[in-house]
Amino acid sequence: MPQERSRPRDPFVGLRFWVEIDNVQVAGFSECSGLSIETETFEYAEGGLNTYTHKLPVRTKYGNITLKRGIDSGQDLFRWYVQTMDGRTDRSKRNLSIIVYSTEGNTEVKRWDLREAYPVKWVGPDLKTDAGAITVETLEIAHSGLNVSSSGR
């Protein structure tokens, strides 16, 4: 009978993550989506070359980030959104980092640094009387670019 090999433990299982705004940890979140970068291309057909077209990069777009978490009793994130809603976008742009920690919570595993981030949508919780229901608020954030780093800065 072949000997079973134990697989190495996946260091990304059960991770926790926090959001940092201007180098201050603000809150832990239960969900983050939308970390994406997409580069548009322009197709150029070269005369006499019939086997393919050239694809040239044009511009890069960054997807909005969506963060979900239990209700914020301090309302800091909602107040940040209100600044943007009131037209104070330049003053409300912040550098924001999404930081993933190991299961022990003491080691930074991965970091996404977003430049000039500001909230563009806030969704309040669905209020339910179900036993054990958790109230969740959602914040959607636009930004001007991101950098990714592993194992700390």
C-alpha positions in Angstrom: 0.0 0.0 0.0 1.5 3.4 -1.0 2.5 5.7 1.8 0.2 8.7 2.0 2.1 12.0 1.9 0.8 14.8 4.1 0.1 17.9 2.1 1.6 21.1 3.5 -0.9 23.3 5.3 -2.3 26.1 3.1 -1.2 29.4 4.8 -4.2 31.2 3.2 -7.0 29.2 4.8 -8.9 31.1 7.5 -7.2 34.4 6.8 -8.4 37.6 8.4 -8.1 41.0 6.8 -8.2 44.6 7.8 -8.5 47.9 6.0 -6.1 50.7 6.7 -6.8 54.3 5.7 -3.8 56.7 5.6 -1.8 54.1 7.6 -4.4 53.8 10.4 -6.2 50.5 10.8 -9.9 51.3 10.6 -11.8 48.1 10.6 -11.9 44.3 9.9 -14.1 43.2 7.1 -15.9 39.9 6.4 -15.7 40.2 2.6 -13.8 42.0 -0.1 -14.5 41.8 -3.9 -13.5 43.6 -7.0 -9.8 43.6 -6.8 -9.2 43.8 -10.6 -7.1 45.6 -13.2 -7.9 45.5 -16.9 -6.0 47.0 -19.8 -7.9 47.9 -22.9 -6.3 47.1 -26.2 -6.4 48.7 -29.7 -6.3 46.3 -32.6 -4.1 47.4 -35.5 -4.2 45.5 -38.8 -0.8 45.9 -40.6 -1.0 46.0 -44.4 0.2 42.8 -46.0 0.1 40.8 -42.7 -3.0 38.6 -42.9 -2.3 36.1 -40.2 -3.0 38.3 -37.2 -3.6 41.8 -36.0 -1.4 43.7 -33.5 -3.0 44.3 -30.1 -1.6 47.4 -28.5 -2.3 48.5 -24.9 -4.4 51.7 -24.6 -5.4 52.4 -21.1 -5.7 50.6 -17.8 -8.9 50.5 -15.6 -9.1 49.6 -12.0 -12.3 47.9 -10.7 -14.2 49.3 -7.7 -13.6 47.5 -4.5 -16.6 46.3 -2.5 -16.1 45.8 1.3 -18.7 44.2 3.6 -18.7 44.0 7.4 -20.9 44.1 10.4 -22.5 47.4 11.2 -20.0 50.2 12.2 -21.2 51.6 15.5 -18.7 54.6 15.1 -20.1 55.4 11.6 -16.6 56.5 10.4 -17.0 54.8 7.0 -20.5 56.3 6.5 -19.1 59.8 7.4 -16.4 59.3 4.8 -19.0 58.5 2.2 -21.0 61.6 3.1 -17.9 63.7 2.4 -17.8 62.4 -1.1 -21.6 62.7 -1.5 -21.4 66.4 -0.4 -18.9 67.0 -3.3 -15.8 67.1 -1.1 -14.1 64.4 -3.2 -10.6 65.9 -3.3 -10.6 66.1 0.5 -12.1 62.6 0.9 -9.5 60.8 -1.2 -7.3 58.6 0.9 -4.6 56.0 0.5 -6.2 52.7 1.5 -4.7 49.3 2.1 -6.4 46.0 2.4 -4.2 43.8 4.5 -4.5 40.0 4.9 -3.1 38.4 8.1 -2.3 34.8 8.9 -4.7 32.7 10.8 -2.8 33.6 14.0 -3.5 37.3 13.2 0.1 38.5 13.8 1.7 38.1 10.4 1.0 40.1 7.3 0.6 37.8 4.4 -0.5 40.1 1.5 -1.3 43.8 1.0 -3.1 45.7 -1.7 -2.4 49.5 -1.5 -5.0 51.6 -3.3 -4.1 55.2 -4.3 -6.6 58.1 -4.1 -9.4 55.9 -2.9 -12.8 57.3 -2.0 -16.3 55.8 -1.4 -18.8 55.9 -4.2 -21.6 53.8 -2.7 -22.8 52.8 0.8 -25.5 50.2 1.4 -27.0 49.9 4.8 -28.0 46.6 6.4 -31.1 44.6 5.7 -32.9 44.6 9.1 -34.4 41.2 10.0 -35.8 39.8 13.2 -34.5 36.3 12.5 -32.6 34.8 15.4 -28.9 35.2 14.8 -29.2 37.5 11.8 -26.2 39.7 11.4 -26.5 43.3 10.1 -24.0 44.0 7.3 -23.1 47.3 5.7 -21.5 47.5 2.3 -19.0 50.2 1.1 -17.9 50.5 -2.6 -14.7 52.3 -3.2 -13.2 53.8 -6.4 -9.5 54.3 -6.7 -6.7 55.5 -9.1 -4.5 52.4 -9.0 -3.1 49.7 -6.8 0.1 48.0 -5.8 0.3 44.4 -4.5 2.9 43.1 -2.1 3.4 39.8 -0.2 4.8 39.1 3.3 4.8 42.7 4.5 5.8 45.9 2.9 
